[in-house]
Protein backbone atom coordinates (compact mmCIF):
# COMPACT_ATOMS: atom_id res chain seq x y z
CA UNK A 1 0.00 0.00 0.00
CA UNK A 2 1.38 3.39 -1.05
CA UNK A 3 1.07 6.16 1.56
CA UNK A 4 0.90 9.75 0.39
CA UNK A 5 3.00 12.39 2.13
CA UNK A 6 -0.17 14.15 3.28
CA UNK A 7 -1.29 10.94 5.01
CA UNK A 8 1.93 10.44 7.01
CA UNK A 9 0.84 12.36 10.17
CA UNK A 10 -2.41 10.37 10.31
CA UNK A 11 -0.50 7.11 9.72
CA UNK A 12 1.97 7.77 12.52
CA UNK A 13 -0.82 8.83 14.87
CA UNK A 14 -2.66 5.55 14.23
CA UNK A 15 0.53 3.55 14.76
CA UNK A 16 1.28 5.38 18.00
CA UNK A 17 -2.27 4.72 19.23
CA UNK A 18 -1.92 1.00 18.57
CA UNK A 19 1.41 0.84 20.40
CA UNK A 20 0.00 2.77 23.34
CA UNK A 21 -2.98 0.40 23.51
CA UNK A 22 -0.64 -2.60 23.64
CA UNK A 23 1.39 -0.93 26.36
CA UNK A 24 -1.66 -0.15 28.49
CA UNK A 25 -2.86 -3.74 28.30
CA UNK A 26 0.53 -5.21 29.15
CA UNK A 27 0.69 -6.98 32.50
CA UNK A 28 4.39 -6.21 32.75
CA UNK A 29 4.29 -2.42 32.34
CA UNK A 30 5.06 -0.77 35.66
CA UNK A 31 4.75 2.84 36.77
CA UNK A 32 6.87 3.89 39.73
CA UNK A 33 4.57 4.59 42.69
CA UNK A 34 6.12 7.99 43.37
CA UNK A 35 4.83 9.19 40.01
CA UNK A 36 1.30 8.96 41.43
CA UNK A 37 0.19 7.52 38.07
CA UNK A 38 -0.93 4.08 39.13
CA UNK A 39 -4.62 4.92 39.57
CA UNK A 40 -7.11 5.64 36.87
CA UNK A 41 -10.68 6.89 37.54
CA UNK A 42 -12.70 4.05 39.02
CA UNK A 43 -9.68 2.37 40.56
CA UNK A 44 -8.15 0.87 37.40
CA UNK A 45 -4.54 -0.13 37.96
CA UNK A 46 -2.03 0.95 35.33
CA UNK A 47 -0.01 -2.28 35.78
CA UNK A 48 -2.64 -4.09 33.74
CA UNK A 49 -6.04 -5.71 34.17
CA UNK A 50 -6.52 -8.32 36.87
CA UNK A 51 -9.42 -10.12 38.52
CA UNK A 52 -9.32 -8.35 41.93
CA UNK A 53 -9.34 -4.90 40.37
CA UNK A 54 -12.12 -5.87 37.99
CA UNK A 55 -14.13 -6.80 41.08
CA UNK A 56 -13.24 -3.52 42.75
CA UNK A 57 -14.26 -1.58 39.64
CA UNK A 58 -17.68 -3.30 39.62
CA UNK A 59 -18.25 -2.12 43.19
CA UNK A 60 -18.35 1.51 42.09
CA UNK A 61 -21.93 0.86 40.96
CA UNK A 62 -23.01 -1.37 43.85
CA UNK A 63 -21.19 0.08 46.86
CA UNK A 64 -19.28 3.28 46.08
CA UNK A 65 -18.21 3.74 49.72
CA UNK A 66 -16.52 0.34 49.79
CA UNK A 67 -15.02 0.91 46.35
CA UNK A 68 -13.59 4.22 47.55
CA UNK A 69 -12.15 2.56 50.64
CA UNK A 70 -10.48 -0.12 48.51
CA UNK A 71 -8.96 2.48 46.20
CA UNK A 72 -7.64 4.50 49.14
CA UNK A 73 -6.25 1.29 50.62
CA UNK A 74 -4.46 0.59 47.35
CA UNK A 75 -3.05 4.11 47.30
CA UNK A 76 -1.83 3.68 50.89
CA UNK A 77 -0.28 0.34 49.95
CA UNK A 78 1.71 1.90 47.11
CA UNK A 79 2.50 5.22 48.80
CA UNK A 80 2.39 4.44 52.51
CA UNK A 81 4.66 7.32 53.51
CA UNK A 82 2.39 9.78 51.72
CA UNK A 83 -1.01 8.48 52.83
CA UNK A 84 -0.15 7.32 56.37
CA UNK A 85 2.80 9.54 57.37
CA UNK A 86 1.87 9.62 61.05
CA UNK A 87 2.31 5.84 61.28
CA UNK A 88 5.46 5.36 59.17
CA UNK A 89 8.95 5.77 60.63
CA UNK A 90 11.17 4.86 57.68
CA UNK A 91 11.39 5.11 53.89
CA UNK A 92 9.40 1.99 53.03
CA UNK A 93 6.08 1.55 51.25
CA UNK A 94 4.12 -1.69 51.56
CA UNK A 95 4.58 -2.58 47.89
CA UNK A 96 8.37 -2.51 48.16
CA UNK A 97 8.22 -5.79 50.07
CA UNK A 98 4.87 -7.05 48.75
CA UNK A 99 5.74 -6.48 45.10
CA UNK A 100 3.22 -5.26 42.53
CA UNK A 101 0.67 -4.38 45.18
CA UNK A 102 0.86 -7.85 46.70
CA UNK A 103 -0.32 -9.47 43.47
CA UNK A 104 2.84 -11.44 42.62
CA UNK A 105 3.24 -14.93 44.10
CA UNK A 106 6.59 -15.67 45.69
CA UNK A 107 7.32 -11.98 46.31
CA UNK A 108 5.50 -11.83 49.63
CA UNK A 109 2.27 -11.89 47.66
CA UNK A 110 -1.05 -11.30 49.39
CA UNK A 111 -3.56 -13.09 47.17
CA UNK A 112 -5.78 -15.11 49.50
CA UNK A 113 -4.02 -13.98 52.67
CA UNK A 114 -7.10 -12.24 54.12
CA UNK A 115 -8.89 -15.61 54.16
CA UNK A 116 -6.34 -16.99 56.65
CA UNK A 117 -7.25 -14.53 59.45
CA UNK A 118 -7.79 -14.69 62.34
CA UNK A 119 -4.87 -17.01 62.95
CA UNK A 120 -2.21 -17.86 65.50
CA UNK A 121 0.80 -15.53 65.64
CA UNK A 122 3.78 -17.62 66.71
CA UNK A 123 5.87 -14.55 67.45
CA UNK A 124 3.31 -12.99 69.80
CA UNK A 125 1.84 -16.30 70.97
CA UNK A 126 -1.74 -15.16 70.49
CA UNK A 127 -4.59 -15.14 67.99
CA UNK A 128 -4.59 -12.05 65.76
CA UNK A 129 -7.06 -10.72 63.22
CA UNK A 130 -6.26 -8.99 59.93
CA UNK A 131 -6.29 -5.48 61.43
CA UNK A 132 -3.87 -6.51 64.17
CA UNK A 133 -1.55 -8.03 61.57
CA UNK A 134 -1.56 -4.76 59.60
CA UNK A 135 -0.79 -2.86 62.82
CA UNK A 136 2.17 -5.17 63.37
CA UNK A 137 3.50 -4.34 59.91
CA UNK A 138 3.42 -0.65 60.76
CA UNK A 139 5.39 -1.03 63.98
CA UNK A 140 7.91 -3.54 62.59
CA UNK A 141 8.43 -3.31 58.84
CA UNK A 142 7.52 0.40 58.73
CA UNK A 143 9.32 1.06 62.04
CA UNK A 144 6.42 3.31 62.98
CA UNK A 145 3.30 3.36 65.13
CA UNK A 146 0.23 1.15 65.02
CA UNK A 147 -2.83 2.92 63.62
CA UNK A 148 -5.66 2.76 66.17
CA UNK A 149 -8.54 0.42 65.44
CA UNK A 150 -10.74 3.28 64.24
CA UNK A 151 -8.10 4.75 61.90
CA UNK A 152 -9.43 5.03 58.32
CA UNK A 153 -6.15 3.78 56.84
CA UNK A 154 -6.43 0.55 58.82
CA UNK A 155 -9.90 -0.14 57.44
CA UNK A 156 -8.87 0.88 53.92
CA UNK A 157 -5.83 -1.40 53.84
CA UNK A 158 -7.97 -4.23 55.19
CA UNK A 159 -10.57 -3.68 52.46
CA UNK A 160 -7.82 -3.67 49.84
CA UNK A 161 -6.38 -6.96 51.12
CA UNK A 162 -9.85 -8.50 51.22
CA UNK A 163 -10.52 -7.64 47.58
CA UNK A 164 -7.25 -9.39 46.72
CA UNK A 165 -8.84 -12.52 48.22
CA UNK A 166 -12.26 -12.18 46.57
CA UNK A 167 -13.22 -15.49 45.02
CA UNK A 168 -10.37 -17.32 46.77
CA UNK A 169 -11.29 -20.23 49.01
CA UNK A 170 -10.99 -20.14 52.81
CA UNK A 171 -7.55 -20.81 54.32
CA UNK A 172 -6.45 -20.62 50.73
CA UNK A 173 -3.52 -22.59 49.33
CA UNK A 174 -2.89 -19.49 47.19
CA UNK A 175 -1.76 -17.72 50.35
CA UNK A 176 0.81 -20.46 51.00
CA UNK A 177 2.11 -20.14 47.45
CA UNK A 178 2.76 -16.44 48.04
CA UNK A 179 5.71 -17.23 50.28
CA UNK A 180 7.77 -20.29 49.45
CA UNK A 181 10.18 -21.25 52.21
CA UNK A 182 13.57 -22.77 51.57
CA UNK A 183 13.17 -26.45 52.55
CA UNK A 184 14.60 -27.39 55.92
CA UNK A 185 16.98 -29.84 54.27
CA UNK A 186 18.64 -26.92 52.43
CA UNK A 187 18.98 -24.58 55.41
CA UNK A 188 22.51 -23.88 56.59
CA UNK A 189 23.29 -23.63 60.31
CA UNK A 190 23.77 -20.03 61.42
CA UNK A 191 27.42 -20.77 62.23
CA UNK A 192 27.96 -21.99 58.64
CA UNK A 193 26.70 -18.78 57.05
CA UNK A 194 29.22 -16.33 55.63
CA UNK A 195 28.20 -12.67 55.76
CA UNK A 196 31.48 -11.91 53.96
CA UNK A 197 30.46 -14.09 51.02
CA UNK A 198 27.02 -12.51 51.17
CA UNK A 199 28.62 -9.08 50.94
CA UNK A 200 30.32 -10.05 47.68
CA UNK A 201 27.00 -11.27 46.28
CA UNK A 202 25.41 -8.01 47.38
CA UNK A 203 28.08 -5.96 45.60
CA UNK A 204 27.61 -7.97 42.40
CA UNK A 205 23.82 -8.37 42.31
CA UNK A 206 22.18 -5.81 44.61
CA UNK A 207 24.23 -2.64 45.10
CA UNK A 208 23.29 -1.23 41.70
CA UNK A 209 19.76 -0.58 43.05
CA UNK A 210 20.10 -0.66 46.84
CA UNK A 211 23.45 1.21 46.84
CA UNK A 212 26.69 0.19 48.50
CA UNK A 213 25.54 1.70 51.79
CA UNK A 214 22.20 -0.14 51.69
CA UNK A 215 20.25 3.13 51.59
CA UNK A 216 18.43 2.42 48.32
CA UNK A 217 18.01 4.73 45.34
CA UNK A 218 14.55 6.13 46.08
CA UNK A 219 12.87 3.43 43.97
CA UNK A 220 14.63 0.41 45.43
CA UNK A 221 14.12 0.48 49.21
CA UNK A 222 16.78 0.79 51.91
CA UNK A 223 17.83 -2.66 53.14
CA UNK A 224 19.64 -1.61 56.28
CA UNK A 225 20.29 1.56 58.24
CA UNK A 226 17.88 3.99 59.93
CA UNK A 227 15.35 4.06 57.09
CA UNK A 228 14.94 0.30 56.69
CA UNK A 229 12.79 -2.26 58.52
CA UNK A 230 13.59 -2.68 62.19
CA UNK A 231 15.08 -5.69 63.95
CA UNK A 232 11.67 -7.04 64.99
CA UNK A 233 10.38 -7.31 61.42
CA UNK A 234 9.87 -10.61 59.63
CA UNK A 235 12.78 -9.96 57.26
CA UNK A 236 15.09 -9.59 60.26
CA UNK A 237 14.78 -13.38 60.49
CA UNK A 238 17.61 -14.80 58.34
CA UNK A 239 15.79 -17.81 56.86
CA UNK A 240 12.67 -15.73 56.17
CA UNK A 241 14.74 -13.12 54.36
CA UNK A 242 16.68 -15.79 52.45
CA UNK A 243 13.45 -17.42 51.24
CA UNK A 244 12.21 -14.05 49.99
CA UNK A 245 15.52 -13.26 48.28
CA UNK A 246 15.62 -16.61 46.51
CA UNK A 247 12.16 -16.10 45.02
CA UNK A 248 12.08 -12.35 44.41
CA UNK A 249 15.55 -10.89 43.96
CA UNK A 250 17.21 -9.39 42.04
CA UNK A 251 14.03 -7.79 40.78
CA UNK A 252 15.37 -7.94 37.21
CA UNK A 253 16.19 -11.65 37.47
CA UNK A 254 14.07 -13.33 40.20
CA UNK A 255 14.73 -16.94 41.20
CA UNK A 256 18.29 -16.68 39.92
CA UNK A 257 19.88 -17.01 43.37
CA UNK A 258 20.59 -20.47 44.70
CA UNK A 259 19.26 -21.35 48.14
CA UNK A 260 22.85 -21.29 49.44
CA UNK A 261 23.67 -17.86 47.99
CA UNK A 262 20.35 -16.47 49.19
CA UNK A 263 21.20 -17.52 52.74
CA UNK A 264 24.68 -15.98 52.64
CA UNK A 265 23.19 -12.79 51.21
CA UNK A 266 20.54 -12.74 53.95
CA UNK A 267 23.30 -13.24 56.52
CA UNK A 268 25.07 -10.17 55.18
CA UNK A 269 21.92 -8.03 55.25
CA UNK A 270 20.90 -9.15 58.73
CA UNK A 271 24.41 -8.56 60.05
CA UNK A 272 23.85 -4.84 59.52
CA UNK A 273 22.67 -2.16 61.90
CA UNK A 274 18.99 -1.30 61.70
CA UNK A 275 16.43 0.35 63.98
CA UNK A 276 15.67 -1.46 67.21
CA UNK A 277 12.11 -2.58 67.89
CA UNK A 278 11.29 -1.79 71.51
CA UNK A 279 8.75 -4.62 71.73
CA UNK A 280 11.22 -7.45 71.05
CA UNK A 281 11.33 -8.36 74.73
CA UNK A 282 7.63 -9.26 74.57
CA UNK A 283 8.06 -11.50 71.51
CA UNK A 284 8.25 -15.29 71.93
CA UNK A 285 7.00 -15.18 75.55
CA UNK A 286 7.49 -18.93 75.89
CA UNK A 287 11.24 -18.41 75.34
CA UNK A 288 11.28 -20.51 72.18
CA UNK A 289 13.16 -17.96 70.06
CA UNK A 290 14.02 -19.25 66.55
CA UNK A 291 17.68 -19.84 65.78
CA UNK A 292 17.65 -17.32 62.91
CA UNK A 293 16.33 -14.47 65.09
CA UNK A 294 19.82 -13.00 65.29
CA UNK A 295 18.79 -9.60 66.66
CA UNK A 296 17.18 -11.03 69.81
CA UNK A 297 19.49 -10.61 72.78
CA UNK A 298 17.59 -13.28 74.71
CA UNK A 299 18.83 -15.71 72.05
CA UNK A 300 22.26 -14.21 71.32
CA UNK A 301 24.22 -11.78 73.53
CA UNK A 302 25.35 -10.16 70.28
CA UNK A 303 24.26 -10.61 66.67
CA UNK A 304 26.45 -13.59 65.62
CA UNK A 305 26.42 -12.53 61.97
CA UNK A 306 27.74 -9.09 62.84
CA UNK A 307 30.50 -10.71 64.87
CA UNK A 308 31.45 -12.80 61.83
CA UNK A 309 31.41 -9.78 59.54
CA UNK A 310 33.61 -7.81 61.93
CA UNK A 311 36.00 -10.75 62.22
CA UNK A 312 35.45 -11.27 65.93
CA UNK A 313 36.19 -14.62 67.51
CA UNK A 314 33.17 -16.56 68.74
N, C-alpha and C positions, 0 to 999 in steps of 0.2 A: 504494500500500500504506500502510495506516494503522499507525503505530507507537505502542504504548501507552507511557505515561510509565515504567512499570516495566521496559520493554525498552530504554530509552535507554542505560543504561550498557553493556549487551551490544552494542548497535548501534555505539556509538562505539568500543568495544574492537575490534570486527571491522573497522571502517573504518581504525583506526590500524594494525592488523596488516597490512592490504592495502597501505597507504601505506609502511610499513616494509619490506615485501617488495619493493616496487618500488624503493625506495631502495637496498636491499642488492644488487639485481641490476643497478643502473645502472653503466655503465662510467665515467661521468663523476664519480661521487661520490668525493671525496678526503678522507682523514683526514690531518691534519698529522703528520709522522713523530714529532715530539716528544711526541705524545700516547701513543705506544707502542701504538696500537690498530690497527695495520695487519696484524697476524697473528692468525689464528684457529687453533684446534687443527688439526693436520695440514697447516699451511702455507698455508691459504687466505688470499688477499689481499683486503682489504676494498675495494680499488678496483674490484673486479668480476671476474668469471670470465675466464680467458684460457687459451689452449692451453698455454703453458709451465707454468703453475701447476697445470693439470689433470694434466700429466705428472708434475710433482713430487709431487702428492698421491697418484698411483698408486704411486709408489715406496715409500710408507710400508709397503705390504704386501710388496713384493719386496726392497727394500734399505733398511731403516730407517736405517742408518748414513749412507748417501748422502743420503737424504731429510733427515736432521737437518743434515747439512753444508750442503745447499742452503738450508734455512730459516735457518741461522745466517749464511750468506753474504748472504741477502736482508736480514736484520736489520742486518748490518754495512753494507750498501749504503745503507740508509735512515738509520741512526744511527751513522755511522762514528766520530764523536767519542766515543760511548758505548761501542761494542764494540771499538774499536781505539785507545784514547786514547794508548797509548805510541808510536803511529806517526803521529799527526795533530798538526800544528803550527798550525792555524788554526781558523776556525769553519765549515768546509765539510763537508757530507756528500756522498757520491757522487751521490745522487739530485738534488741541487740543480743540477748541471750535466747529468746524464743523467736527464732528467725522467721521472717516473712509473716509477722503478725501471729505467730504460733501455728501456722498452717503447714509447716514442713516437717514431716516425720523424721525422727532421728536427730533433729536440731532443737531438742527440748520442745517439741511440738505440743500443742494443746488440744488437738482434735479428740473429743471424747472425754477429756479430763474432768469436766464438770460432772459427768455421770458417776464419778468415783467418790464423790463427797456426799455426806461426811465420811471420814475414814480415820484410822488410827495414825497418829503422828509419832513415829518411833523416837524422834529427837526430843519431843516435848512430853512423851509418854501420856498422851491424852487424845481423845477424839476431837477432831477439828472439822468445821464446816468450810465451805468455799470462801466465805468472807474472811474467816480467820487465817486461811492459807494465804490470801492476798495480802492481808496485814503483815504476815510474816515476811513476805517478799519485800515489802517496803522497809522493814526494819533491818533486814539482812542484806539482800542483794542490792537494794537502793541505799543502804546505810542511812536510813532516814527515820521517820516516825510513822507509827501505825495510824492510818485514818480511823476516826471513830466510826462506830457502827452506823451512824446516821449520815456519814459523809457521802455526798452525791457521787464522788469518784469511785467509792467502794462499790456502790450499787451498779454504776455504769460499767466498770470493769467486769463485775460478775455477770451482768447481762451479755456483755460481749463474749465472755468465755462460754456462756450457756448456748449462744447461737452457734458457736463453733461445734457444739455437741448435738445440735438439732438433728434428729433422725438417726443418731448413733445409739446403739443398745446400751442398757445399764451395765455398769462395771465393765465398760467396753474394752475389748482387746486392742482397739485402735489406740487407746491411751497407753497401753504397755508398749506398743510399737513406736511411740513417740520418743522413748528413751531406751536405747538398747545398751545394756550393761556389758562390759567386757566379761566373758565367762570367768568364773572363779579359777579354773584350771590355768588361765593365762595371766592371772594377777601375780605380780612380782612382790616379794616381801618389801616392806618399807626400807629395810637396811640394804636391799639390793638395788634400789633406785639410784640413779646418778643425775642429780641436778646439773652437774657440769655438762654431761652429755645433752641433757635437755636444753641447756643454754645455747649449745651449738645448733640444735634443731631450731630453736627459736630464732636465732640470728639468720638462718638460711630460709626459713619458711614463714615466719610470723612478723619479724621486725619491720618489713616493708609497709605494713598497715598499722601495727600496734606500736611501732617506734622502738628504738633500742632501749629507751627508758620505761617502756610499758605504758606510756601515757596515752596511747592512741593518737589518731590523726583527726579527730572530730567526727569522722564517719565510723571508723573502727573504734570500739570502746577501749578505755583503759583496762589493763589486765592486772595491774598491781598499783600500789601507791595510794595516795589519799582520795582519789576520785574513782576508785574501783570498788568492787563488792567487799564487804567486810569479812572478818575471819570466822563469822558464824553462819555465813551463807553456804548453800549446798555445794557450790563450786570450790569452796575452801576444803572440801573433802577430796583427797588425791584421786581415789578410784572413780568418784563421780565425775570429776573434771576430766580425767583421762578418757572415760567412756564418751563424754561429749566431744572431746577433741578428735577422737578416732572417727566419729560419725560426721562431724560438722566442719572441721577445719583442715587445711586453710579454706576459706570461703570460696576461693576460686578453684579448688580441687578437693572437695570433700571425700572422705573415706580413702584418702591416699596415704594416711599414716598407719603404720602397723600398730598393733596393740602394745608392743614393747616400746616403740618410739613415743606413742601417745602417753604412756606412763612416765617415761623420763621427762617429757615436756611438761606434764602436769606437776612433776616433782620440782622442776625449775620454777614454775609459776607460783606454786604454793610454798616455795622457800622464801618468797619475797615478803617485804613489809606491806601491810594493808591495814585499813582501819580496824580497830578492836570493837567487837560487839559486846556491850556491857552485860548482856543476858546469858553469856556462855555458861556461867556458873550454874544456871538453872536448867541447862540442857542435860539430857541423859541422867535424870535424877536417880535411876537405879544403879548408876556407876558403870554401866556397860558402854563405855565410850569406844567407838570403832577405832581400829588400828590406824586408819588413814586420816583421822581427825587430828592433824599434826599441830593445829593452833591451840589445842585444849591443854592447858597446863595441868589439869587433873590427870591427863594421860601421859604427857611428856613435860618435864621441867623446862625444856626449851625445844622449839621446833627442830626436830632432828634433821630435816632437809636443809634448813638454814645452816645448821652446824656443818653439814657435809659441804655446802657451797662455800662456806668460809674457811674450809679446811681444818676445822677443829677436830680433835680426837674425841671419840665417843667416851 
